[in-house]
Amino acid sequence: MGILRTVLTVIFVLDALVLTIIVLLQEGKSAGLGSIAGGNSYWEQNKGRSVEGKKILWTKILAVAFIVLALILNLNVF
């Protein structure tokens, strides 16, 4: 069981590092001058298909994995 705990800890640390990097690479949420004219631009409609949209998706996936791994490692059943 010690090997499983070690593997999960390594995955947990890698998840934390990748999550930190992805969050730092994301753009700010400031809307700028585009929000004055209504804000419903082509960029906002297709944000999910863009690179920034993929960063947001991976942030959510890695955050859930981080929380699940933290809970599993905290159970102390290993």
mmCIF file of the N, C-alpha and C atoms, coordinates in Angstrom:
data_MODEL
# 
_entry.id   MODEL 
# 
loop_
_atom_site.group_PDB 
_atom_site.id 
_atom_site.type_symbol 
_atom_site.label_atom_id 
_atom_site.label_alt_id 
_atom_site.label_comp_id 
_atom_site.label_asym_id 
_atom_site.label_entity_id 
_atom_site.label_seq_id 
_atom_site.pdbx_PDB_ins_code 
_atom_site.Cartn_x 
_atom_site.Cartn_y 
_atom_site.Cartn_z 
_atom_site.occupancy 
_atom_site.B_iso_or_equiv 
_atom_site.pdbx_formal_charge 
_atom_site.auth_seq_id 
_atom_site.auth_comp_id 
_atom_site.auth_asym_id 
_atom_site.auth_atom_id 
_atom_site.pdbx_PDB_model_num 
ATOM 1   N N  . MET A 1 1  ? 0.804   -1.202 0.000   1.00 0.00 ? 1  MET A N  1 
ATOM 2   C CA . MET A 1 1  ? 0.000   0.000  0.000   1.00 0.00 ? 1  MET A CA 1 
ATOM 3   C C  . MET A 1 1  ? 0.847   1.266  0.000   1.00 0.00 ? 1  MET A C  1 
ATOM 4   N N  . GLY A 1 2  ? 2.079   1.163  0.429   1.00 0.00 ? 2  GLY A N  1 
ATOM 5   C CA . GLY A 1 2  ? 2.958   2.317  0.435   1.00 0.00 ? 2  GLY A CA 1 
ATOM 6   C C  . GLY A 1 2  ? 3.280   2.800  -0.973  1.00 0.00 ? 2  GLY A C  1 
ATOM 7   N N  . ILE A 1 3  ? 3.342   1.849  -1.908  1.00 0.00 ? 3  ILE A N  1 
ATOM 8   C CA . ILE A 1 3  ? 3.627   2.215  -3.294  1.00 0.00 ? 3  ILE A CA 1 
ATOM 9   C C  . ILE A 1 3  ? 2.464   3.010  -3.879  1.00 0.00 ? 3  ILE A C  1 
ATOM 10  N N  . LEU A 1 4  ? 1.238   2.589  -3.586  1.00 0.00 ? 4  LEU A N  1 
ATOM 11  C CA . LEU A 1 4  ? 0.057   3.300  -4.081  1.00 0.00 ? 4  LEU A CA 1 
ATOM 12  C C  . LEU A 1 4  ? 0.004   4.728  -3.542  1.00 0.00 ? 4  LEU A C  1 
ATOM 13  N N  . ARG A 1 5  ? 0.317   4.889  -2.259  1.00 0.00 ? 5  ARG A N  1 
ATOM 14  C CA . ARG A 1 5  ? 0.335   6.227  -1.654  1.00 0.00 ? 5  ARG A CA 1 
ATOM 15  C C  . ARG A 1 5  ? 1.413   7.097  -2.304  1.00 0.00 ? 5  ARG A C  1 
ATOM 16  N N  . THR A 1 6  ? 2.573   6.516  -2.607  1.00 0.00 ? 6  THR A N  1 
ATOM 17  C CA . THR A 1 6  ? 3.645   7.260  -3.257  1.00 0.00 ? 6  THR A CA 1 
ATOM 18  C C  . THR A 1 6  ? 3.246   7.691  -4.664  1.00 0.00 ? 6  THR A C  1 
ATOM 19  N N  . VAL A 1 7  ? 2.620   6.782  -5.405  1.00 0.00 ? 7  VAL A N  1 
ATOM 20  C CA . VAL A 1 7  ? 2.176   7.108  -6.765  1.00 0.00 ? 7  VAL A CA 1 
ATOM 21  C C  . VAL A 1 7  ? 1.123   8.212  -6.732  1.00 0.00 ? 7  VAL A C  1 
ATOM 22  N N  . LEU A 1 8  ? 0.160   8.104  -5.825  1.00 0.00 ? 8  LEU A N  1 
ATOM 23  C CA . LEU A 1 8  ? -0.869  9.129  -5.712  1.00 0.00 ? 8  LEU A CA 1 
ATOM 24  C C  . LEU A 1 8  ? -0.287  10.478 -5.276  1.00 0.00 ? 8  LEU A C  1 
ATOM 25  N N  . THR A 1 9  ? 0.708   10.455 -4.435  1.00 0.00 ? 9  THR A N  1 
ATOM 26  C CA . THR A 1 9  ? 1.353   11.700 -4.010  1.00 0.00 ? 9  THR A CA 1 
ATOM 27  C C  . THR A 1 9  ? 2.087   12.359 -5.169  1.00 0.00 ? 9  THR A C  1 
ATOM 28  N N  . VAL A 1 10 ? 2.764   11.568 -5.984  1.00 0.00 ? 10 VAL A N  1 
ATOM 29  C CA . VAL A 1 10 ? 3.460   12.114 -7.156  1.00 0.00 ? 10 VAL A CA 1 
ATOM 30  C C  . VAL A 1 10 ? 2.452   12.712 -8.135  1.00 0.00 ? 10 VAL A C  1 
ATOM 31  N N  . ILE A 1 11 ? 1.346   11.999 -8.373  1.00 0.00 ? 11 ILE A N  1 
ATOM 32  C CA . ILE A 1 11 ? 0.304   12.531 -9.261  1.00 0.00 ? 11 ILE A CA 1 
ATOM 33  C C  . ILE A 1 11 ? -0.281  13.811 -8.685  1.00 0.00 ? 11 ILE A C  1 
ATOM 34  N N  . PHE A 1 12 ? -0.462  13.854 -7.372  1.00 0.00 ? 12 PHE A N  1 
ATOM 35  C CA . PHE A 1 12 ? -0.998  15.037 -6.690  1.00 0.00 ? 12 PHE A CA 1 
ATOM 36  C C  . PHE A 1 12 ? -0.082  16.246 -6.874  1.00 0.00 ? 12 PHE A C  1 
ATOM 37  N N  . VAL A 1 13 ? 1.205   16.035 -6.716  1.00 0.00 ? 13 VAL A N  1 
ATOM 38  C CA . VAL A 1 13 ? 2.173   17.134 -6.872  1.00 0.00 ? 13 VAL A CA 1 
ATOM 39  C C  . VAL A 1 13 ? 2.218   17.607 -8.321  1.00 0.00 ? 13 VAL A C  1 
ATOM 40  N N  . LEU A 1 14 ? 2.226   16.675 -9.270  1.00 0.00 ? 14 LEU A N  1 
ATOM 41  C CA . LEU A 1 14 ? 2.223   17.054 -10.685 1.00 0.00 ? 14 LEU A CA 1 
ATOM 42  C C  . LEU A 1 14 ? 0.943   17.807 -11.050 1.00 0.00 ? 14 LEU A C  1 
ATOM 43  N N  . ASP A 1 15 ? -0.175  17.363 -10.515 1.00 0.00 ? 15 ASP A N  1 
ATOM 44  C CA . ASP A 1 15 ? -1.445  18.045 -10.743 1.00 0.00 ? 15 ASP A CA 1 
ATOM 45  C C  . ASP A 1 15 ? -1.390  19.475 -10.208 1.00 0.00 ? 15 ASP A C  1 
ATOM 46  N N  . ALA A 1 16 ? -0.829  19.642 -9.025  1.00 0.00 ? 16 ALA A N  1 
ATOM 47  C CA . ALA A 1 16 ? -0.723  20.980 -8.442  1.00 0.00 ? 16 ALA A CA 1 
ATOM 48  C C  . ALA A 1 16 ? 0.163   21.894 -9.290  1.00 0.00 ? 16 ALA A C  1 
ATOM 49  N N  . LEU A 1 17 ? 1.273   21.363 -9.791  1.00 0.00 ? 17 LEU A N  1 
ATOM 50  C CA . LEU A 1 17 ? 2.177   22.168 -10.611 1.00 0.00 ? 17 LEU A CA 1 
ATOM 51  C C  . LEU A 1 17 ? 1.528   22.567 -11.940 1.00 0.00 ? 17 LEU A C  1 
ATOM 52  N N  . VAL A 1 18 ? 0.896   21.607 -12.603 1.00 0.00 ? 18 VAL A N  1 
ATOM 53  C CA . VAL A 1 18 ? 0.253   21.901 -13.891 1.00 0.00 ? 18 VAL A CA 1 
ATOM 54  C C  . VAL A 1 18 ? -0.911  22.861 -13.690 1.00 0.00 ? 18 VAL A C  1 
ATOM 55  N N  . LEU A 1 19 ? -1.678  22.675 -12.625 1.00 0.00 ? 19 LEU A N  1 
ATOM 56  C CA . LEU A 1 19 ? -2.791  23.572 -12.331 1.00 0.00 ? 19 LEU A CA 1 
ATOM 57  C C  . LEU A 1 19 ? -2.294  24.998 -12.097 1.00 0.00 ? 19 LEU A C  1 
ATOM 58  N N  . THR A 1 20 ? -1.217  25.145 -11.377 1.00 0.00 ? 20 THR A N  1 
ATOM 59  C CA . THR A 1 20 ? -0.640  26.466 -11.135 1.00 0.00 ? 20 THR A CA 1 
ATOM 60  C C  . THR A 1 20 ? -0.186  27.117 -12.435 1.00 0.00 ? 20 THR A C  1 
ATOM 61  N N  . ILE A 1 21 ? 0.470   26.359 -13.287 1.00 0.00 ? 21 ILE A N  1 
ATOM 62  C CA . ILE A 1 21 ? 0.959   26.905 -14.560 1.00 0.00 ? 21 ILE A CA 1 
ATOM 63  C C  . ILE A 1 21 ? -0.196  27.340 -15.448 1.00 0.00 ? 21 ILE A C  1 
ATOM 64  N N  . ILE A 1 22 ? -1.243  26.507 -15.537 1.00 0.00 ? 22 ILE A N  1 
ATOM 65  C CA . ILE A 1 22 ? -2.382  26.855 -16.396 1.00 0.00 ? 22 ILE A CA 1 
ATOM 66  C C  . ILE A 1 22 ? -3.095  28.096 -15.877 1.00 0.00 ? 22 ILE A C  1 
ATOM 67  N N  . VAL A 1 23 ? -3.247  28.212 -14.578 1.00 0.00 ? 23 VAL A N  1 
ATOM 68  C CA . VAL A 1 23 ? -3.906  29.399 -14.012 1.00 0.00 ? 23 VAL A CA 1 
ATOM 69  C C  . VAL A 1 23 ? -3.086  30.651 -14.304 1.00 0.00 ? 23 VAL A C  1 
ATOM 70  N N  . LEU A 1 24 ? -1.775  30.549 -14.197 1.00 0.00 ? 24 LEU A N  1 
ATOM 71  C CA . LEU A 1 24 ? -0.922  31.712 -14.467 1.00 0.00 ? 24 LEU A CA 1 
ATOM 72  C C  . LEU A 1 24 ? -0.917  32.093 -15.946 1.00 0.00 ? 24 LEU A C  1 
ATOM 73  N N  . LEU A 1 25 ? -1.166  31.147 -16.841 1.00 0.00 ? 25 LEU A N  1 
ATOM 74  C CA . LEU A 1 25 ? -1.179  31.436 -18.276 1.00 0.00 ? 25 LEU A CA 1 
ATOM 75  C C  . LEU A 1 25 ? -2.493  32.054 -18.746 1.00 0.00 ? 25 LEU A C  1 
ATOM 76  N N  . GLN A 1 26 ? -3.530  31.979 -17.923 1.00 0.00 ? 26 GLN A N  1 
ATOM 77  C CA . GLN A 1 26 ? -4.824  32.506 -18.337 1.00 0.00 ? 26 GLN A CA 1 
ATOM 78  C C  . GLN A 1 26 ? -4.828  34.023 -18.342 1.00 0.00 ? 26 GLN A C  1 
ATOM 79  N N  . GLU A 1 27 ? -5.683  34.566 -19.218 1.00 0.00 ? 27 GLU A N  1 
ATOM 80  C CA . GLU A 1 27 ? -5.831  36.013 -19.296 1.00 0.00 ? 27 GLU A CA 1 
ATOM 81  C C  . GLU A 1 27 ? -6.735  36.487 -18.176 1.00 0.00 ? 27 GLU A C  1 
ATOM 82  N N  . GLY A 1 28 ? -6.654  37.785 -17.885 1.00 0.00 ? 28 GLY A N  1 
ATOM 83  C CA . GLY A 1 28 ? -7.496  38.367 -16.862 1.00 0.00 ? 28 GLY A CA 1 
ATOM 84  C C  . GLY A 1 28 ? -8.945  38.439 -17.299 1.00 0.00 ? 28 GLY A C  1 
ATOM 85  N N  . LYS A 1 29 ? -9.826  38.654 -16.350 1.00 0.00 ? 29 LYS A N  1 
ATOM 86  C CA . LYS A 1 29 ? -11.257 38.728 -16.646 1.00 0.00 ? 29 LYS A CA 1 
ATOM 87  C C  . LYS A 1 29 ? -11.708 40.146 -16.961 1.00 0.00 ? 29 LYS A C  1 
ATOM 88  N N  . SER A 1 30 ? -10.800 41.093 -17.037 1.00 0.00 ? 30 SER A N  1 
ATOM 89  C CA . SER A 1 30 ? -11.203 42.464 -17.327 1.00 0.00 ? 30 SER A CA 1 
ATOM 90  C C  . SER A 1 30 ? -11.729 42.544 -18.753 1.00 0.00 ? 30 SER A C  1 
ATOM 91  N N  . ALA A 1 31 ? -12.875 43.176 -18.913 1.00 0.00 ? 31 ALA A N  1 
ATOM 92  C CA . ALA A 1 31 ? -13.529 43.213 -20.209 1.00 0.00 ? 31 ALA A CA 1 
ATOM 93  C C  . ALA A 1 31 ? -12.976 44.315 -21.104 1.00 0.00 ? 31 ALA A C  1 
ATOM 94  N N  . GLY A 1 32 ? -12.392 45.324 -20.535 1.00 0.00 ? 32 GLY A N  1 
ATOM 95  C CA . GLY A 1 32 ? -11.846 46.409 -21.334 1.00 0.00 ? 32 GLY A CA 1 
ATOM 96  C C  . GLY A 1 32 ? -12.938 47.278 -21.928 1.00 0.00 ? 32 GLY A C  1 
ATOM 97  N N  . LEU A 1 33 ? -12.645 47.938 -23.030 1.00 0.00 ? 33 LEU A N  1 
ATOM 98  C CA . LEU A 1 33 ? -13.608 48.827 -23.670 1.00 0.00 ? 33 LEU A CA 1 
ATOM 99  C C  . LEU A 1 33 ? -14.675 48.081 -24.445 1.00 0.00 ? 33 LEU A C  1 
ATOM 100 N N  . GLY A 1 34 ? -14.494 46.800 -24.694 1.00 0.00 ? 34 GLY A N  1 
ATOM 101 C CA . GLY A 1 34 ? -15.485 46.032 -25.442 1.00 0.00 ? 34 GLY A CA 1 
ATOM 102 C C  . GLY A 1 34 ? -16.802 45.883 -24.715 1.00 0.00 ? 34 GLY A C  1 
ATOM 103 N N  . SER A 1 35 ? -16.783 45.959 -23.399 1.00 0.00 ? 35 SER A N  1 
ATOM 104 C CA . SER A 1 35 ? -18.021 45.786 -22.646 1.00 0.00 ? 35 SER A CA 1 
ATOM 105 C C  . SER A 1 35 ? -18.910 47.021 -22.699 1.00 0.00 ? 35 SER A C  1 
ATOM 106 N N  . ILE A 1 36 ? -18.375 48.157 -23.090 1.00 0.00 ? 36 ILE A N  1 
ATOM 107 C CA . ILE A 1 36 ? -19.167 49.380 -23.151 1.00 0.00 ? 36 ILE A CA 1 
ATOM 108 C C  . ILE A 1 36 ? -20.204 49.291 -24.267 1.00 0.00 ? 36 ILE A C  1 
ATOM 109 N N  . ALA A 1 37 ? -19.850 48.675 -25.384 1.00 0.00 ? 37 ALA A N  1 
ATOM 110 C CA . ALA A 1 37 ? -20.732 48.616 -26.546 1.00 0.00 ? 37 ALA A CA 1 
ATOM 111 C C  . ALA A 1 37 ? -21.672 47.408 -26.509 1.00 0.00 ? 37 ALA A C  1 
ATOM 112 N N  . GLY A 1 38 ? -21.809 46.758 -25.422 1.00 0.00 ? 38 GLY A N  1 
ATOM 113 C CA . GLY A 1 38 ? -22.715 45.610 -25.332 1.00 0.00 ? 38 GLY A CA 1 
ATOM 114 C C  . GLY A 1 38 ? -22.009 44.336 -24.953 1.00 0.00 ? 38 GLY A C  1 
ATOM 115 N N  . GLY A 1 39 ? -20.788 44.156 -25.398 1.00 0.00 ? 39 GLY A N  1 
ATOM 116 C CA . GLY A 1 39 ? -19.971 43.033 -24.970 1.00 0.00 ? 39 GLY A CA 1 
ATOM 117 C C  . GLY A 1 39 ? -20.266 41.693 -25.628 1.00 0.00 ? 39 GLY A C  1 
ATOM 118 N N  . ASN A 1 40 ? -21.264 41.582 -26.469 1.00 0.00 ? 40 ASN A N  1 
ATOM 119 C CA . ASN A 1 40 ? -21.578 40.306 -27.102 1.00 0.00 ? 40 ASN A CA 1 
ATOM 120 C C  . ASN A 1 40 ? -20.826 40.188 -28.422 1.00 0.00 ? 40 ASN A C  1 
ATOM 121 N N  . SER A 1 41 ? -19.550 40.003 -28.337 1.00 0.00 ? 41 SER A N  1 
ATOM 122 C CA . SER A 1 41 ? -18.702 39.975 -29.525 1.00 0.00 ? 41 SER A CA 1 
ATOM 123 C C  . SER A 1 41 ? -18.516 38.546 -30.026 1.00 0.00 ? 41 SER A C  1 
ATOM 124 N N  . TYR A 1 42 ? -17.892 38.415 -31.159 1.00 0.00 ? 42 TYR A N  1 
ATOM 125 C CA . TYR A 1 42 ? -17.581 37.107 -31.730 1.00 0.00 ? 42 TYR A CA 1 
ATOM 126 C C  . TYR A 1 42 ? -16.694 36.319 -30.777 1.00 0.00 ? 42 TYR A C  1 
ATOM 127 N N  . TRP A 1 43 ? -15.770 36.996 -30.132 1.00 0.00 ? 43 TRP A N  1 
ATOM 128 C CA . TRP A 1 43 ? -14.846 36.338 -29.199 1.00 0.00 ? 43 TRP A CA 1 
ATOM 129 C C  . TRP A 1 43 ? -15.598 35.697 -28.045 1.00 0.00 ? 43 TRP A C  1 
ATOM 130 N N  . GLU A 1 44 ? -16.593 36.399 -27.493 1.00 0.00 ? 44 GLU A N  1 
ATOM 131 C CA . GLU A 1 44 ? -17.318 35.861 -26.358 1.00 0.00 ? 44 GLU A CA 1 
ATOM 132 C C  . GLU A 1 44 ? -18.225 34.704 -26.767 1.00 0.00 ? 44 GLU A C  1 
ATOM 133 N N  . GLN A 1 45 ? -18.763 34.729 -27.974 1.00 0.00 ? 45 GLN A N  1 
ATOM 134 C CA . GLN A 1 45 ? -19.640 33.659 -28.426 1.00 0.00 ? 45 GLN A CA 1 
ATOM 135 C C  . GLN A 1 45 ? -18.868 32.371 -28.682 1.00 0.00 ? 45 GLN A C  1 
ATOM 136 N N  . ASN A 1 46 ? -17.636 32.461 -29.139 1.00 0.00 ? 46 ASN A N  1 
ATOM 137 C CA . ASN A 1 46 ? -16.842 31.286 -29.493 1.00 0.00 ? 46 ASN A CA 1 
ATOM 138 C C  . ASN A 1 46 ? -15.681 31.055 -28.536 1.00 0.00 ? 46 ASN A C  1 
ATOM 139 N N  . LYS A 1 47 ? -15.802 31.516 -27.307 1.00 0.00 ? 47 LYS A N  1 
ATOM 140 C CA . LYS A 1 47 ? -14.705 31.409 -26.356 1.00 0.00 ? 47 LYS A CA 1 
ATOM 141 C C  . LYS A 1 47 ? -14.407 29.952 -25.992 1.00 0.00 ? 47 LYS A C  1 
ATOM 142 N N  . GLY A 1 48 ? -15.416 29.096 -25.979 1.00 0.00 ? 48 GLY A N  1 
ATOM 143 C CA . GLY A 1 48 ? -15.214 27.694 -25.627 1.00 0.00 ? 48 GLY A CA 1 
ATOM 144 C C  . GLY A 1 48 ? -14.351 26.947 -26.617 1.00 0.00 ? 48 GLY A C  1 
ATOM 145 N N  . ARG A 1 49 ? -14.305 27.395 -27.855 1.00 0.00 ? 49 ARG A N  1 
ATOM 146 C CA . ARG A 1 49 ? -13.501 26.723 -28.891 1.00 0.00 ? 49 ARG A CA 1 
ATOM 147 C C  . ARG A 1 49 ? -12.086 27.279 -28.987 1.00 0.00 ? 49 ARG A C  1 
ATOM 148 N N  . SER A 1 50 ? -11.802 28.313 -28.267 1.00 0.00 ? 50 SER A N  1 
ATOM 149 C CA . SER A 1 50 ? -10.497 28.962 -28.370 1.00 0.00 ? 50 SER A CA 1 
ATOM 150 C C  . SER A 1 50 ? -9.495  28.317 -27.412 1.00 0.00 ? 50 SER A C  1 
ATOM 151 N N  . VAL A 1 51 ? -8.265  28.758 -27.490 1.00 0.00 ? 51 VAL A N  1 
ATOM 152 C CA . VAL A 1 51 ? -7.217  28.268 -26.596 1.00 0.00 ? 51 VAL A CA 1 
ATOM 153 C C  . VAL A 1 51 ? -7.541  28.663 -25.161 1.00 0.00 ? 51 VAL A C  1 
ATOM 154 N N  . GLU A 1 52 ? -8.048  29.862 -24.973 1.00 0.00 ? 52 GLU A N  1 
ATOM 155 C CA . GLU A 1 52 ? -8.408  30.320 -23.632 1.00 0.00 ? 52 GLU A CA 1 
ATOM 156 C C  . GLU A 1 52 ? -9.543  29.477 -23.060 1.00 0.00 ? 52 GLU A C  1 
ATOM 157 N N  . GLY A 1 53 ? -10.479 29.092 -23.901 1.00 0.00 ? 53 GLY A N  1 
ATOM 158 C CA . GLY A 1 53 ? -11.568 28.226 -23.453 1.00 0.00 ? 53 GLY A CA 1 
ATOM 159 C C  . GLY A 1 53 ? -11.072 26.861 -23.025 1.00 0.00 ? 53 GLY A C  1 
ATOM 160 N N  . LYS A 1 54 ? -10.077 26.349 -23.738 1.00 0.00 ? 54 LYS A N  1 
ATOM 161 C CA . LYS A 1 54 ? -9.492  25.059 -23.370 1.00 0.00 ? 54 LYS A CA 1 
ATOM 162 C C  . LYS A 1 54 ? -8.715  25.163 -22.056 1.00 0.00 ? 54 LYS A C  1 
ATOM 163 N N  . LYS A 1 55 ? -8.069  26.299 -21.822 1.00 0.00 ? 55 LYS A N  1 
ATOM 164 C CA . LYS A 1 55 ? -7.372  26.496 -20.545 1.00 0.00 ? 55 LYS A CA 1 
ATOM 165 C C  . LYS A 1 55 ? -8.359  26.496 -19.389 1.00 0.00 ? 55 LYS A C  1 
ATOM 166 N N  . ILE A 1 56 ? -9.512  27.125 -19.597 1.00 0.00 ? 56 ILE A N  1 
ATOM 167 C CA . ILE A 1 56 ? -10.528 27.159 -18.548 1.00 0.00 ? 56 ILE A CA 1 
ATOM 168 C C  . ILE A 1 56 ? -11.062 25.750 -18.285 1.00 0.00 ? 56 ILE A C  1 
ATOM 169 N N  . LEU A 1 57 ? -11.290 24.982 -19.342 1.00 0.00 ? 57 LEU A N  1 
ATOM 170 C CA . LEU A 1 57 ? -11.765 23.614 -19.184 1.00 0.00 ? 57 LEU A CA 1 
ATOM 171 C C  . LEU A 1 57 ? -10.760 22.762 -18.422 1.00 0.00 ? 57 LEU A C  1 
ATOM 172 N N  . TRP A 1 58 ? -9.485  22.846 -18.797 1.00 0.00 ? 58 TRP A N  1 
ATOM 173 C CA . TRP A 1 58 ? -8.456  22.059 -18.115 1.00 0.00 ? 58 TRP A CA 1 
ATOM 174 C C  . TRP A 1 58 ? -8.246  22.513 -16.675 1.00 0.00 ? 58 TRP A C  1 
ATOM 175 N N  . THR A 1 59 ? -8.476  23.794 -16.408 1.00 0.00 ? 59 THR A N  1 
ATOM 176 C CA . THR A 1 59 ? -8.390  24.276 -15.033 1.00 0.00 ? 59 THR A CA 1 
ATOM 177 C C  . THR A 1 59 ? -9.454  23.601 -14.182 1.00 0.00 ? 59 THR A C  1 
ATOM 178 N N  . LYS A 1 60 ? -10.665 23.500 -14.711 1.00 0.00 ? 60 LYS A N  1 
ATOM 179 C CA . LYS A 1 60 ? -11.748 22.858 -13.964 1.00 0.00 ? 60 LYS A CA 1 
ATOM 180 C C  . LYS A 1 60 ? -11.463 21.378 -13.741 1.00 0.00 ? 60 LYS A C  1 
ATOM 181 N N  . ILE A 1 61 ? -10.980 20.692 -14.781 1.00 0.00 ? 61 ILE A N  1 
ATOM 182 C CA . ILE A 1 61 ? -10.690 19.262 -14.661 1.00 0.00 ? 61 ILE A CA 1 
ATOM 183 C C  . ILE A 1 61 ? -9.580  19.017 -13.639 1.00 0.00 ? 61 ILE A C  1 
ATOM 184 N N  . LEU A 1 62 ? -8.509  19.790 -13.732 1.00 0.00 ? 62 LEU A N  1 
ATOM 185 C CA . LEU A 1 62 ? -7.387  19.609 -12.804 1.00 0.00 ? 62 LEU A CA 1 
ATOM 186 C C  . LEU A 1 62 ? -7.749  20.000 -11.379 1.00 0.00 ? 62 LEU A C  1 
ATOM 187 N N  . ALA A 1 63 ? -8.624  20.991 -11.218 1.00 0.00 ? 63 ALA A N  1 
ATOM 188 C CA . ALA A 1 63 ? -9.053  21.384 -9.872  1.00 0.00 ? 63 ALA A CA 1 
ATOM 189 C C  . ALA A 1 63 ? -9.866  20.277 -9.213  1.00 0.00 ? 63 ALA A C  1 
ATOM 190 N N  . VAL A 1 64 ? -10.741 19.639 -9.977  1.00 0.00 ? 64 VAL A N  1 
ATOM 191 C CA . VAL A 1 64 ? -11.519 18.519 -9.435  1.00 0.00 ? 64 VAL A CA 1 
ATOM 192 C C  . VAL A 1 64 ? -10.583 17.359 -9.085  1.00 0.00 ? 64 VAL A C  1 
ATOM 193 N N  . ALA A 1 65 ? -9.640  17.059 -9.959  1.00 0.00 ? 65 ALA A N  1 
ATOM 194 C CA . ALA A 1 65 ? -8.678  15.986 -9.688  1.00 0.00 ? 65 ALA A CA 1 
ATOM 195 C C  . ALA A 1 65 ? -7.850  16.304 -8.450  1.00 0.00 ? 65 ALA A C  1 
ATOM 196 N N  . PHE A 1 66 ? -7.474  17.564 -8.277  1.00 0.00 ? 66 PHE A N  1 
ATOM 197 C CA . PHE A 1 66 ? -6.700  17.984 -7.114  1.00 0.00 ? 66 PHE A CA 1 
ATOM 198 C C  . PHE A 1 66 ? -7.486  17.746 -5.829  1.00 0.00 ? 66 PHE A C  1 
ATOM 199 N N  . ILE A 1 67 ? -8.748  18.128 -5.826  1.00 0.00 ? 67 ILE A N  1 
ATOM 200 C CA . ILE A 1 67 ? -9.571  17.965 -4.627  1.00 0.00 ? 67 ILE A CA 1 
ATOM 201 C C  . ILE A 1 67 ? -9.808  16.491 -4.324  1.00 0.00 ? 67 ILE A C  1 
ATOM 202 N N  . VAL A 1 68 ? -10.090 15.701 -5.356  1.00 0.00 ? 68 VAL A N  1 
ATOM 203 C CA . VAL A 1 68 ? -10.318 14.266 -5.151  1.00 0.00 ? 68 VAL A CA 1 
ATOM 204 C C  . VAL A 1 68 ? -9.059  13.591 -4.618  1.00 0.00 ? 68 VAL A C  1 
ATOM 205 N N  . LEU A 1 69 ? -7.912  13.908 -5.202  1.00 0.00 ? 69 LEU A N  1 
ATOM 206 C CA . LEU A 1 69 ? -6.659  13.317 -4.718  1.00 0.00 ? 69 LEU A CA 1 
ATOM 207 C C  . LEU A 1 69 ? -6.344  13.761 -3.297  1.00 0.00 ? 69 LEU A C  1 
ATOM 208 N N  . ALA A 1 70 ? -6.620  15.007 -2.975  1.00 0.00 ? 70 ALA A N  1 
ATOM 209 C CA . ALA A 1 70 ? -6.381  15.485 -1.613  1.00 0.00 ? 70 ALA A CA 1 
ATOM 210 C C  . ALA A 1 70 ? -7.253  14.727 -0.612  1.00 0.00 ? 70 ALA A C  1 
ATOM 211 N N  . LEU A 1 71 ? -8.513  14.490 -0.979  1.00 0.00 ? 71 LEU A N  1 
ATOM 212 C CA . LEU A 1 71 ? -9.398  13.739 -0.084  1.00 0.00 ? 71 LEU A CA 1 
ATOM 213 C C  . LEU A 1 71 ? -8.954  12.291 0.053   1.00 0.00 ? 71 LEU A C  1 
ATOM 214 N N  . ILE A 1 72 ? -8.552  11.671 -1.042  1.00 0.00 ? 72 ILE A N  1 
ATOM 215 C CA . ILE A 1 72 ? -8.099  10.276 -0.992  1.00 0.00 ? 72 ILE A CA 1 
ATOM 216 C C  . ILE A 1 72 ? -6.834  10.150 -0.147  1.00 0.00 ? 72 ILE A C  1 
ATOM 217 N N  . LEU A 1 73 ? -5.894  11.069 -0.353  1.00 0.00 ? 73 LEU A N  1 
ATOM 218 C CA . LEU A 1 73 ? -4.646  10.998 0.420   1.00 0.00 ? 73 LEU A CA 1 
ATOM 219 C C  . LEU A 1 73 ? -4.858  11.303 1.901   1.00 0.00 ? 73 LEU A C  1 
ATOM 220 N N  . ASN A 1 74 ? -5.921  12.023 2.210   1.00 0.00 ? 74 ASN A N  1 
ATOM 221 C CA . ASN A 1 74 ? -6.192  12.384 3.610   1.00 0.00 ? 74 ASN A CA 1 
ATOM 222 C C  . ASN A 1 74 ? -6.934  11.285 4.369   1.00 0.00 ? 74 ASN A C  1 
ATOM 223 N N  . LEU A 1 75 ? -7.416  10.266 3.679   1.00 0.00 ? 75 LEU A N  1 
ATOM 224 C CA . LEU A 1 75 ? -8.150  9.193  4.353   1.00 0.00 ? 75 LEU A CA 1 
ATOM 225 C C  . LEU A 1 75 ? -7.278  8.335  5.255   1.00 0.00 ? 75 LEU A C  1 
ATOM 226 N N  . ASN A 1 76 ? -5.991  8.280  4.973   1.00 0.00 ? 76 ASN A N  1 
ATOM 227 C CA . ASN A 1 76 ? -5.029  7.501  5.745   1.00 0.00 ? 76 ASN A CA 1 
ATOM 228 C C  . ASN A 1 76 ? -5.370  6.005  5.789   1.00 0.00 ? 76 ASN A C  1 
ATOM 229 N N  . VAL A 1 77 ? -5.859  5.483  4.684   1.00 0.00 ? 77 VAL A N  1 
ATOM 230 C CA . VAL A 1 77 ? -6.125  4.036  4.620   1.00 0.00 ? 77 VAL A CA 1 
ATOM 231 C C  . VAL A 1 77 ? -4.964  3.291  3.978   1.00 0.00 ? 77 VAL A C  1 
ATOM 232 N N  . PHE A 1 78 ? -3.964  4.019  3.555   1.00 0.00 ? 78 PHE A N  1 
ATOM 233 C CA . PHE A 1 78 ? -2.821  3.393  2.893   1.00 0.00 ? 78 PHE A CA 1 
ATOM 234 C C  . PHE A 1 78 ? -1.726  3.119  3.883   1.00 0.00 ? 78 PHE A C  1 
# 
